[in-house]
C-alpha cells in the first residue's frame, strides 16, 4: 500500500511534524472563537459543533505504529454535510470522508453516516463502516479510503461471503473495522442466504478467514457456541490475533464472555485471580487489543466496590488499590463519586500500559489520572491547555477530565500521547471539548528494582527488597507487592529478581 497522496504532499512540506512539547497542545476544539475550532479542509467559518455536554469528536484510533490517527467528527456545515472522518498525523489532519459527498468507489452514491469505529493504517489509509445513499439493499459497507479520491469496499451488503456456500452474502450489520498491515480488513458481519437463520447469521471475518461464527463456533473454555458478538467489541492485532466480547448460549447470568484467539479469558459470574468478588452480570466492559497483541479488559464485580482492569490475563488494577502500586503514595482508585472507577485501559505497540480512572483525591478537579505501567502519572485533570496554540497558557482552559477510551499513542517510542477531553475554565465551567497531544517524559519509573532509591542497582537493593518481603522494614514509599497484584508472595520475589537480573 502507498501513502495517501494528500498526506505525502503535507509531510513533504513539513506541515505534519510531530509535536515535542511536554505541555498539552490543543490540535482541535469546539470552543467558539478559538482558531482550533476551524475544521481542517473546510471553508473558513466551518467549525466543530459547539457543545458543552457532548463531544463533537468521536473515539480516536491510531495506526499500528502511531503514525496516523483518526476519529469521526460533527461540524456546523449543515445537516447533510455535518459528519466527517478526520485522518491526521502529528498535529494536523484532513477530512478523509464527509457525509453528503460522493463515495469514491460509487460516485452515484453519497456518504450518509459513519460508525464511530475507524481504523487508520501506517500508510495513511483508513477503514470504517458507513451507510450510503440509494438502494437500501446494498447501502451498508466497510470502506477503505485513500484520501481524498480513492477507495474500495472491503465488505458490502449483498456481496458474496468467501468460504461460505454460494448465495451467502453480507447483510446490513457491518461493524468493528480493523485495517491490518497486510491490507486485509477485519470486521463483524451479519450474513444471509441458504441455511442462514437468526441463530447463525453473524461472523467474525479477518480478511477472507472466518475466525468465528455465531451458533457454530464453540470457543475453548465454553460448552456452547457463540450467541452474539457485541457491536464494535472486536479488535485485531497486526498479526491477526484478536479479542472479542459477546455472549455464548450458556445459562443466563454466566453467558457474557471475552475471548482471545478463540479461547475464553473472562466470563461473567467467574472470579478473576486476585479479585475476591466474581464478575457482575454483564460486568465485562470495554475490551481492546493493541497492534502488538497485548490486550486489556475492564469492568465491574458483584461487589460494587470491586471495579477491575485485566491486562493479558492478569489483574493489574482494582478499586482501593494505590494508583502507582510500585511506589505507593496513598492515592487510590475510587468509584465513590462515579459508578465505575476506570475509564481507560490501553497498551501501546511497545507494550506500555496506561490505565485511567477516578481516585480518592479530595479535590474533584484533580481526581482523574492516567497512569503508565502502574508507575508514573502521565496526566491529571486540572492540567492547563494551550487552547489557541500560541505557546502560552493564557486561555483560562484546563482539562476537566478524561472521556472513556479516548487515549491513543503517537509514533513508536516517541512517548507522544493524544486524547480527547472536556475543557473547563478556572471556575469549573465546561467550555467545550478538545483534541490534545503532548510528549510524556517517561512511561517508566527511573528503575523499579533500584529498591532503596539510591540511584544504583546493586546488592543493597536486593537486601532491601528481602527485608521488605520478610516484613522487617521497607524503604520509604516502597512495598513488597512488587507485581502489584494485591498479594505479597513468591510471585513478587520472582518478579523482583527478574527485573534485578535484567537491569536498568
N, C-alpha and C positions, 0 to 999 in steps of 0.2 A: 504494500500500500504506500502511496506517496503522500507527502504533506499537503494539506489543503492550500489551494492557490492563494487565497486571501491572507492566510497566516504566513505563508512563505514570504510574501512581499513585506508584511508588517514586521516579521522577525528580522529580515534583511535591513530594514530601516531602523531597527533598534527600538521600535515602539513598544515591544512587549517584554522589556527587560524585567527580570525577576527582582522584586523589592528586597532590600537588605536591611531595612530599619528594624530595630528591636522594639519599636513602638507601633501601636495599632494605626495602620493607614486605611482609610475608607476608600475602597475602589468605587462602589456604587452605594447610593442611599435613596430613600424615597422622601427625604426631608425637603419640603418645599423651599425653593430659593437657593438651594445648595447646588454647586456645579456638578456634584456627584449624582444628582437626581436625573441628569440628562441620560436618555437611553442611547447607548452606542449604536452608530449606524442608522439612526433615525433622524428625521428633520429636527432642527432646533425647536425647543419647547415641548417635545415629546418626552415625558418623564415617567419614571417608575411610579406606579399607582400610589398616591398618598393615603396612608392609613396609620393609625396608632394602635390598632387592635389586631391586624393581620398582616403578616409579612408578604410583600409582593414577590419575594424571591423564594422559589421552591427549594427543596432539599438539594444540596450540592453534591456532585460526584467528581472524582478525579480520575485521570487516566492512570494506567498501571504504574508508571514511573513518575507520576505527578507533573508531567509537562503541560497538561491541559486540564481545565476544569469546566464544568458546565452545570447549568440549572435552568429551570423554567422561570418565567417572569411575567408579571402583569404590568401593563403600561396604561397611559392615558390616551392612546392613539385612537380609540374608538371601539365600539362593540364588536366589530368584525375583525379588527387588526390588533387587538389589545393583548394577545398572548404570544410570547416569544420563547425560543430556546436560545440562551446565551452560551456561546462557546468562547472560553478565554484562556489566556496564558499570561503568566506574570501578573501584571496589574492592569490588564485591558482585555476587552472582549469584543465580539461581533455577534449579530444575530445569525444563528445557524438555520433557523426556520421561524416563520411568522404566520399566525393564523390569518386566513383571508387572502393568502398569496398562493401562486401556482406551485404544485408539487413537482419536483424535478423529473421524476420518472412517470408522471401522469399529468402533463401540462393542462389538460382539460378539467382537472380536479383541483380543489383548493384545500389547504390545511384547515381543519375545523378546530381541533383541540389536541392537546398533548398530555400524556400521563406525566406525573412528577418525576418518575424514574428515567434518568438519562445516563448514557454510558459513553464518555469520550475515549478516544484512543490516543496513543502517543504520537500518531501521525496527524492528528488534528481532525479526525472524523468523529462523528457522534451518532449513536444508535438510540432510538426511542420508540415508544408506542404512540400511535396517533390515530385520529379519525379524519377521513377525507369527506369532502362534499360529494353529492351524487348518489349513485346506486347503493342502497343500504346492504346489499348482498356482498359487497366487496370493499366496504369502507373502513374496515379495521386493518391495521398494518403495523408491523415492526419495520421501521425505516432506518437505513444508514445514509447519512448525508455528509457530503464533502463540500462545505460551504464555498461559494454561495450558490452554485448552479448544478452540482452533480449529486446523484443519489440513486439508491435502488431499494426495492422491498426485500428484506430478508425473509419475512413471513407476511403473507397476505391472506385475508379471509377469502375462501373459495379455492385457494391453490392446493395442489396435492401435498400430502404429508409423506416425506420419504420414509421408507421402511414399513409402512402400513398398507393393507390391501387396496387395490385400485378402487377409486371412488371415495376414499377417505380424504377429507380436506380440512383445512384450518377453519375454525368458526370465528365468532366475533369477539372473543375474550382473549386478547393477546397482551401480555404484560411482562414486566421484570426483564427488560432487555439488558444483556451484557455483551459488549463488543470485545472479543478476545484478540490477542496479538496475532493469531493466525488469520484474522479476517472473518472467522466464523462468528455467528451470533447465537447466544443462548437466550431462552425465554420460556415462560409458562404459556401454554397454548391450549385453548379449547378446540375440540375437533368434532366433526360429524361425518356420517357415512354408514356403510354396511357394518353391521354388528357393533355399532356405537350406540350406547344408551346413557342415561344420566349417571350411571354408576361407574362408567369408564371413559368419560368424554373429556379428559384433560391429560396433558403430558408435560413433562419437563424435557425440553429439547436443548441439546448442546450441539449446534451445527446440525448435521444430519443424524446424529445419535439421539435416540430416545433414552434418557437416563432413568426415567420412571414414568409409570402410567397409573393414573387413578383407577382403583378397582382391580388392578392386575399385579403391580409390583408390591412385594412384601419386603419392607426394609429389614435388615439384620437387627435383631433385638425386638422385633414385633411378630405377632402371630396372625395379623390381619393385614390386608393391603391398604394402600392409601385411600382415604375417603375424599380428601380435598387438599389442594395446595393454596396457602394463603396468598392473597393479592400482593404482588411485588416483594414477597418474602423468599426470594431465590437469588443467590449471589454465586457467581462462578469465578474462580481464580484463573490466572493466566494459563495454568497447565491443565485446566478442565476440572479440577476438584471443585466441589460445591457444597453449600449449605442451603437447606430449605426448611421452612416451618409449615405445618399444616396439621391435619388430623388423620388417624387411621380409623379402621372400623372397630376399635377396641371399645370397652364399656364407657359410657358417659362419665365424665369426671376423670378419666385416665386415658383419653384418646388424643390429646394435643401432644405433638412431638416435634423435636428439632432433629434433623437428620443431616449427617455429614457423610458424603460419598456412600449413600445407601445404608448407613448404619445409624441407629438411633443413639443420640448422645444425651438427650434430655427428654423427659416425659412428665407431664403434669401428674401430681399426686405421688411422685417419687422424690427421694431425698438426694440432694447434692452433697457429696462428701464435704464435711466442714460446716454444713448448714443444718441446724437441728430440726427445722420445720420443713416438711415437704413442699414442693412447688404447688402453688394455689391452682384451682381450676382456671383454665385459660391464662395461667400465670407466666407462660413463656412469652416474653415481649419481643422487641426487635432483635433480629439476628443479622450477622454481617460476616462476610468472608473477604479478606483483602486479596490483592493481586498475588501475594506470596503464599496464599492458602492458610494464613492464620485466621482463626475465626473467634467471634465473640457472640454472646447472648446475654440478655439481662431480663429480669422480671421480678415477680413477687412470690411470696411463700404464704402458706396457710396462716402462719403467724404474721399479721400485718407489719410487724416491726422488722421482719427479715427480708428486705429487698436485697437483691444479689446481682453480681456480674460474674460470668464464667468466661474464661479465655482458654481456648484449646483444651477444654475439658476440666480445667482447674478453677476452683472458686478463687477469685482474685480481689473481690471487694464485697462488703456487706454492710448493711446499716449498723451503726455503732462502732465500726472499725475506724482506726486512725486513717486519715486520707493519705498519709505518707508513712505506711507501717514500718518501713525500714529505718525511718528517722522520726519516731513518734513525737508529735508536738502538741497533742491534746485536742486537735480539731478533728472531729469525726464526721462520717457520712450520716445524714439525718433525713428522715421523712416527717418530721414533726410539723412542718408547715405545708407540705405538699404530699399528695398521695404516694408518689414514688420518689425514692432518693436519687436515682440515677437517670440521666438523660443522654449520656454519650458513652459509647464503648466501641473503639475502633483501633485497628492496627495500621501502621504504615507498612509499605512494601518491605522496609528494613526489619520489620518485626517489633518496632517500638509500639507500645500500647498506651493509649490515652483513655482515661476514664473521667467522665464529668458528672457532676451532680450537685446536690444541696448539702450543706454542712450545718453543724451546730453553732456556727459563728453567730453571736448575738446581734450583730449588725445586719439587718435584712438587705442592706445594699452591698454587702460583701460576702454573702453566704452561698455563692455559687463558684465552683472552681473547675478547672481542667487539670488533671494530674497525669504526668507522663511516667510510665513504668513504676507506679506506686512510690516514686521517689521525689519528684520535683513538681511543684505547682507552676504550670506554664502560663496560666491565665486565670484571672479572677474578675468577677463582676465588680464594677466600680472603677475599672481602669479607664483612663481618658482616651478619646478617639480624635484623630485629626480628620474631622468631617469634610473639610473643604480642600484637603490636600496641599495646604500651604506650608507644611512642615512645622506647624506650631499648634499647641493645644489651646486655641483661643476661641473655640466654637461652643463652649458650655455643653459638651457632648461626652457621655460616659456609657460604658457597657452596662445595660440594665440586667442582663442575664444571658443565658445561652439556650437557644431553641433546640429541641431534640434532634439528634443525629445531624448536626449542622457543621461538624468539623471535617476538613479534609487536609491532606498533606501535599506540599509542593514537591519539587524535584527531589529524587533520591538523595538522602544525606544532606540536603540543603537546610533542613530544620525550619523551613517556611511552612506556616500553617495558615489556613483560610477558614473563616467562619461567618455565618450569618447570625445577627444578633438584634434584639431590640435596643434602641438607643434612648437614653434619658438625659434630662438636664440636671443641674445641681440640686434642684428641688425635688427630684424623683419623678418628674412628669415624663411619660413616654412621648418622644417627639417623632418617632419613626423607626425604621429598620435599616440596617446596613450590611454590606458585604465587605468584610475586612480581611486584612492579612498582616502578618508580622513575622520577623525572624526570631526564633527561640534560641537562646544561647546554648542550651543543652537539654536533651531528653533524659539525661542520667545524672545522678549524684556524682560527685567527683570520683569516688572509688568506694563502693559499698563494703568490700572486705577490709578496707582501712578502718577497722572496727574501733580503734581508740582515737581516730581522728587526728593523728599527729602529722599527716601528710606523707607517711611512709608505709609501705606494705611489707611487713616483716613478722617475725615470730611473736613480737609483742602483741600484734593483732590477734594471732591465734590464741595466745594465752588469755587475752581479754575476752574473746568470744567464749572460750571454755569456761571461764569463771562466771560469765553471764549465763551460759547454758546450764551450769550446775547450780545456779541460784545464789552464788556468792555475792557478786556485785556486777552491775552493768555500767559501762561508760555513760555519761550524761546524754540523754536523748536516744539511747540505743535499746533494742530489745532482742532477746534470743529467738523470737519468732522470725527467723531470717527470711523464710519464704512467704511470710505474711498470710498464712492460711488460717490464723486464729488459734493455732496449737503450737506448743513448744515440744518438739520430738526429734527423733533422729533424722527426719527429713530436713530439718533446719540445719543440723550438723553436716549432712551430706551437701546441702546447697552451699553452705559457707565454705567448706573445704574445696568444692569445685571452683568457686569464684576465686578463692585464695590461690589455688594452684594455677588458675588461668592468668591471674594478674590483671593489672590495670594499665 
